[in-house]
Amino acid sequence: MLKKLLDKRLITLVDQMVFSGTNFLMTIMLTQLCSPEEFGKYSLIFMLMLFGLKPFRNFTVEAMMANPLSYPPREYLSSTLVLSFVFSILFGLLLSIFLLFFGEHYDIQGATWSIYFYCISRYLIELGRGYFFTYTAPLKSLIIDGVSSLFILILLLQHHIGSLNYIQVLHIISVSYGVGFLIALLMAKPRLKPNLKAIYTNISFGRWLCFTGIFIWCNGNFLLLFASGVLGNFVAGAVRAINNLFGPISILFQTIENYIPVRAANILAKKGHQSMIDYLKNQAKWTSFIIFPIFVIVSFSSGVIISALFGDSYLPYKSIIPFILIAQVLGFYVRYLRIALRTLKHTVPIFTGYALTAILSIISASPIIGYFGFLGFGVGIVLTQVMMIGYLFWNVRKHIDKLDKETSNADIRKSIPE
């Protein structure tokens, strides 16, 4: 029994539930402890943090996961920490420039250091968790997430409804993540001498992927940032609160990302590309039966759920839910198309797809928000997802036709006697 409980796959799932569950619960608590305007400011800063999160993971966690046996673990960690320090400086410069020009516009001026330490603490705990996932020690990752989650919840419970401002929220989360990262360092014991070759390996791995991460951020986040600047910070808070309704689905999506690509790659190697595509179609179909009822329940019960979880002040914004719902459904199928392209090692369309939709988001932000107002965010994210799913589907179909033709030609050559 104990052996089953300590199964690494089960611990990984539990850790994901703890991490995602804490974020879900924290968002609910913050909508109660903060005014809509203060929660909106925090949500805006959360978006700024996300801008750097994916590039940070590209240069650190994802690079380690792609090269786990290339260097000794402790030496690799110390090298990645050096790169994290450089990344933190560069991100700090970008953040300072943004706040210098737009801090007053978004009413978050004078909080540069609080925002900076919040972002960096989030990146560093991601590195700590990712290190132990890379070297198959998920129990230690669970300890990190468990401690930081307890700190967050305990510190939030010291405040009463409506008493928190966004700077206090940033301090609570920064301290909690900081404690979690210190525990990660104590358990990992990184070597003091970094390896320059390992640093170069990480830079080579992440230098192009980081641009994809920035393009992904622009798909939706830029629209929301623009809408918050025009309509007020409460827009960012309302969208984050409503998005939180679909938070539990992220656990399922993460499971898809962790399991389906490996299985698809094995099928491709053993049975060919057509069997792999059939497998992905079948998985998408059966997973749809799980997520669609959840989406429908959330959609039809949105008013009751929003009032119960976030309070009546967020009810006027429930009109955005159908758009977020459609975007989530389309994004679900985009995920499977990305898996198909990655498995076929035809990843250029993923990069160009996100680049095109990012450009579309930036160009269309002003006219869409100006014409539709708050609902413009919903219209924008649906349009970008429609464009993305159409572009990726066309590329998958085109690549499969090419492989079919190559297979057919190979069969013909084999059938011709020498």
QUIHU-V203518 format. One record per residue. N is the residue number from 1. SS is DSSP state (H for helix, E for strand, - for the rest). PHI is phi in radians with two decimals (none if undefined). NEAR is the number of other ideal C-beta (glycine too) atoms within 8 Angstrom. Layout:
N:SS:PHI:NEAR + N:SS:PHI:NEAR
This chain:
1:-:none:4 + 2:H:-1.12:5 + 3:H:-1.10:6 + 4:H:-1.16:7 + 5:H:-1.15:7 + 6:-:-1.62:9 + 7:-:-1.02:8 + 8:H:-1.10:9 + 9:H:-1.16:6 + 10:H:-1.17:10 + 11:H:-1.10:12 + 12:H:-1.05:12 + 13:H:-1.13:10 + 14:H:-1.10:9 + 15:H:-1.07:13 + 16:H:-1.10:11 + 17:H:-1.16:9 + 18:H:-1.13:12 + 19:H:-1.14:11 + 20:H:-1.21:13 + 21:H:-1.11:8 + 22:H:-1.14:12 + 23:H:-1.09:9 + 24:H:-1.10:11 + 25:H:-1.19:9 + 26:H:-1.08:11 + 27:H:-1.09:12 + 28:H:-1.07:11 + 29:H:-1.13:10 + 30:H:-1.19:13 + 31:H:-1.14:15 + 32:H:-1.58:10 + 33:H:-1.41:12 + 34:E:-1.94:14 + 35:-:-1.23:6 + 36:H:-0.95:12 + 37:H:-1.19:10 + 38:H:-1.19:12 + 39:H:-1.14:15 + 40:H:-1.09:16 + 41:H:-1.12:15 + 42:H:-1.09:14 + 43:H:-1.12:13 + 44:H:-1.11:14 + 45:H:-1.19:14 + 46:H:-1.03:9 + 47:H:-1.12:12 + 48:H:-1.10:12 + 49:H:-1.09:11 + 50:H:-1.10:10 + 51:H:-0.99:9 + 52:H:-1.67:13 + 53:H:-1.12:12 + 54:H:-1.12:13 + 55:H:-1.02:13 + 56:H:-1.05:15 + 57:H:-1.11:12 + 58:H:-1.03:13 + 59:H:-1.46:13 + 60:-:-2.15:17 + 61:H:-1.10:14 + 62:H:-1.17:12 + 63:H:-1.14:14 + 64:H:-1.12:15 + 65:H:-1.12:10 + 66:H:-1.42:7 + 67:-:-2.32:11 + 68:-:-1.18:8 + 69:-:-1.78:3 + 70:-:-1.30:7 + 71:-:-2.47:11 + 72:-:-1.03:6 + 73:H:-0.91:10 + 74:H:-1.16:10 + 75:H:-1.19:14 + 76:H:-1.15:14 + 77:H:-1.12:13 + 78:H:-1.10:14 + 79:H:-1.15:15 + 80:H:-1.19:16 + 81:H:-1.13:11 + 82:H:-1.08:10 + 83:H:-1.11:13 + 84:H:-1.09:13 + 85:H:-1.12:8 + 86:H:-1.10:8 + 87:H:-1.05:14 + 88:H:-1.08:10 + 89:H:-1.17:8 + 90:H:-1.12:8 + 91:H:-1.11:12 + 92:H:-1.05:10 + 93:H:-1.13:8 + 94:H:-1.10:9 + 95:H:-1.11:13 + 96:H:-1.09:9 + 97:H:-1.11:8 + 98:H:-1.07:10 + 99:H:-1.21:12 + 100:H:-1.10:7 + 101:H:-1.60:6 + 102:H:-2.14:9 + 103:-:-1.02:13 + 104:-:-1.19:6 + 105:-:-1.07:6 + 106:-:-1.64:11 + 107:-:1.06:7 + 108:-:-2.19:12 + 109:-:-1.21:7 + 110:-:1.42:5 + 111:-:-2.11:11 + 112:H:-1.00:10 + 113:H:-1.18:6 + 114:H:-1.10:11 + 115:H:-1.14:14 + 116:H:-1.09:10 + 117:H:-1.17:10 + 118:H:-1.08:13 + 119:H:-1.10:14 + 120:H:-1.16:11 + 121:H:-1.12:14 + 122:H:-1.16:12 + 123:H:-1.18:14 + 124:H:-1.20:12 + 125:H:-1.21:14 + 126:H:-1.11:13 + 127:H:-1.15:16 + 128:H:-1.06:16 + 129:H:-1.10:15 + 130:H:-1.13:14 + 131:H:-1.06:15 + 132:H:-1.29:15 + 133:H:-1.18:13 + 134:H:-1.09:11 + 135:-:-1.84:8 + 136:-:0.82:6 + 137:-:-2.25:8 + 138:H:-1.13:12 + 139:H:-1.09:9 + 140:H:-1.18:10 + 141:H:-1.12:14 + 142:H:-1.11:12 + 143:H:-1.09:10 + 144:H:-1.04:16 + 145:H:-1.18:14 + 146:H:-1.11:9 + 147:H:-1.16:11 + 148:H:-1.12:13 + 149:H:-1.15:12 + 150:H:-1.08:8 + 151:H:-1.03:12 + 152:H:-1.04:13 + 153:H:-1.17:12 + 154:H:-1.13:8 + 155:H:-1.18:10 + 156:H:-1.17:13 + 157:-:-1.22:6 + 158:-:-1.37:5 + 159:-:-1.99:8 + 160:-:-1.83:5 + 161:-:-1.00:5 + 162:-:1.38:8 + 163:-:-1.65:6 + 164:E:-1.58:12 + 165:-:-1.87:7 + 166:H:-1.14:14 + 167:H:-1.19:8 + 168:H:-1.08:9 + 169:H:-1.07:13 + 170:H:-1.05:15 + 171:H:-1.14:9 + 172:H:-1.06:11 + 173:H:-1.21:12 + 174:H:-1.07:12 + 175:H:-1.09:11 + 176:H:-1.12:13 + 177:H:-1.18:13 + 178:H:-1.08:10 + 179:H:-1.08:11 + 180:H:-1.05:15 + 181:H:-1.20:14 + 182:H:-1.09:8 + 183:H:-1.11:12 + 184:H:-1.07:16 + 185:H:-1.13:10 + 186:H:-1.11:7 + 187:H:-1.36:9 + 188:H:-1.45:12 + 189:-:0.89:7 + 190:-:-1.13:10 + 191:-:-1.23:10 + 192:-:-1.35:4 + 193:-:-1.78:6 + 194:-:-1.34:11 + 195:-:-1.90:11 + 196:H:-1.10:7 + 197:H:-1.14:7 + 198:H:-1.16:14 + 199:H:-1.08:13 + 200:H:-1.11:8 + 201:H:-1.03:12 + 202:H:-1.16:15 + 203:H:-1.12:10 + 204:H:-1.10:7 + 205:H:-1.21:13 + 206:H:-1.70:14 + 207:H:-1.15:7 + 208:H:-1.65:7 + 209:H:-1.07:11 + 210:H:-1.09:12 + 211:H:-1.17:9 + 212:H:-1.05:12 + 213:H:-1.07:13 + 214:H:-1.17:12 + 215:H:-1.10:13 + 216:H:-1.08:10 + 217:H:-1.06:11 + 218:H:-1.14:12 + 219:H:-1.31:14 + 220:H:1.95:12 + 221:H:-1.17:11 + 222:H:-1.14:13 + 223:H:-1.03:15 + 224:H:-1.20:13 + 225:H:-1.09:11 + 226:H:-1.15:11 + 227:H:-1.09:15 + 228:H:-1.14:14 + 229:H:-1.20:9 + 230:H:-1.50:7 + 231:H:-1.74:10 + 232:-:2.16:7 + 233:-:-1.13:13 + 234:H:-1.04:10 + 235:H:-1.09:14 + 236:H:-1.08:16 + 237:H:-1.16:16 + 238:H:-1.12:14 + 239:H:-1.16:14 + 240:H:-1.13:12 + 241:H:-1.09:16 + 242:H:-1.21:14 + 243:H:-1.05:9 + 244:H:-1.11:11 + 245:H:-1.04:12 + 246:H:-1.67:11 + 247:-:-0.96:11 + 248:-:-1.02:9 + 249:H:-1.14:10 + 250:H:-1.09:9 + 251:H:-1.11:11 + 252:H:-1.11:11 + 253:H:-1.10:10 + 254:H:-1.16:10 + 255:H:-1.09:10 + 256:H:-1.02:13 + 257:H:-1.14:10 + 258:H:-1.43:8 + 259:H:-1.88:8 + 260:H:-1.04:12 + 261:H:-1.04:10 + 262:H:-1.13:8 + 263:H:-1.12:9 + 264:H:-1.11:14 + 265:H:-1.12:9 + 266:H:-1.12:8 + 267:H:-1.14:11 + 268:H:-1.04:13 + 269:H:-1.20:5 + 270:H:-1.61:5 + 271:H:-2.11:7 + 272:-:1.78:7 + 273:H:-1.22:9 + 274:H:-1.19:9 + 275:H:-1.14:10 + 276:H:-1.13:15 + 277:H:-1.12:11 + 278:H:-1.07:8 + 279:H:-1.10:11 + 280:H:-1.13:13 + 281:H:-1.06:8 + 282:H:-1.14:8 + 283:H:-1.13:11 + 284:H:-1.09:11 + 285:H:-1.11:8 + 286:H:-1.23:8 + 287:H:-1.17:11 + 288:H:-1.04:9 + 289:H:-1.14:8 + 290:H:-1.50:9 + 291:H:-1.44:12 + 292:H:-1.04:9 + 293:H:-1.02:8 + 294:H:-1.14:10 + 295:H:-1.07:12 + 296:H:-1.14:8 + 297:H:-1.07:8 + 298:H:-1.08:13 + 299:H:-1.12:10 + 300:H:-1.37:6 + 301:-:-1.88:8 + 302:H:-1.03:11 + 303:H:-1.06:8 + 304:H:-1.12:7 + 305:H:-1.15:10 + 306:H:-1.09:14 + 307:H:-1.09:10 + 308:H:-1.25:5 + 309:H:-1.54:10 + 310:-:-1.99:10 + 311:-:1.78:7 + 312:H:-1.17:5 + 313:H:-1.17:6 + 314:H:-1.71:14 + 315:H:-1.08:9 + 316:H:-1.06:5 + 317:H:-1.75:11 + 318:H:-1.20:11 + 319:H:-1.13:8 + 320:H:-1.38:14 + 321:H:-1.01:12 + 322:H:-0.98:9 + 323:H:-1.21:13 + 324:H:-1.12:14 + 325:H:-1.06:11 + 326:H:-1.09:10 + 327:H:-1.11:13 + 328:H:-1.13:11 + 329:H:-1.12:11 + 330:H:-1.11:13 + 331:H:-1.11:9 + 332:H:-1.06:13 + 333:H:-1.33:10 + 334:H:-1.04:12 + 335:H:-1.01:11 + 336:H:-1.20:13 + 337:H:-1.15:12 + 338:H:-1.10:10 + 339:H:-1.06:14 + 340:H:-1.06:13 + 341:H:-1.17:15 + 342:H:-1.12:10 + 343:H:-1.13:11 + 344:-:-1.40:12 + 345:-:1.00:5 + 346:-:-2.18:8 + 347:-:-1.67:8 + 348:H:-0.97:6 + 349:H:-1.05:11 + 350:H:-1.13:12 + 351:H:-1.10:12 + 352:H:-1.16:9 + 353:H:-1.09:12 + 354:H:-1.20:13 + 355:H:-1.12:10 + 356:H:-1.12:10 + 357:H:-1.23:14 + 358:H:-1.15:14 + 359:H:-1.08:8 + 360:H:-1.05:11 + 361:H:-1.08:15 + 362:H:-1.16:9 + 363:H:-1.19:6 + 364:H:-1.56:10 + 365:H:-0.99:13 + 366:H:-1.13:7 + 367:H:-1.16:7 + 368:H:-1.19:12 + 369:H:-1.18:16 + 370:H:-1.12:7 + 371:H:-1.52:7 + 372:H:-1.70:8 + 373:-:1.20:7 + 374:-:-1.00:12 + 375:H:-1.20:10 + 376:H:-1.05:14 + 377:H:-1.08:16 + 378:H:-1.10:12 + 379:H:-1.05:11 + 380:H:-1.13:15 + 381:H:-1.22:14 + 382:H:-1.20:12 + 383:H:-1.06:10 + 384:H:-1.16:13 + 385:H:-1.21:13 + 386:H:-1.07:9 + 387:H:-1.10:11 + 388:H:-1.17:14 + 389:H:-1.16:12 + 390:H:-1.16:8 + 391:H:-1.17:12 + 392:H:-1.19:15 + 393:H:-1.08:9 + 394:H:-1.07:8 + 395:H:-1.24:12 + 396:H:-1.10:13 + 397:H:-1.07:8 + 398:H:-1.13:8 + 399:H:-1.21:11 + 400:H:-1.14:11 + 401:H:-1.05:8 + 402:H:-1.12:8 + 403:H:-1.15:10 + 404:H:-1.06:9 + 405:H:-1.14:8 + 406:H:-1.13:8 + 407:H:-1.15:9 + 408:H:-1.11:8 + 409:H:-1.13:8 + 410:H:-1.15:8 + 411:H:-1.14:8 + 412:H:-1.12:8 + 413:H:-1.12:7 + 414:H:-1.20:6 + 415:H:-1.36:5 + 416:-:-1.43:6 + 417:-:-1.19:2 + 418:-:-1.41:2
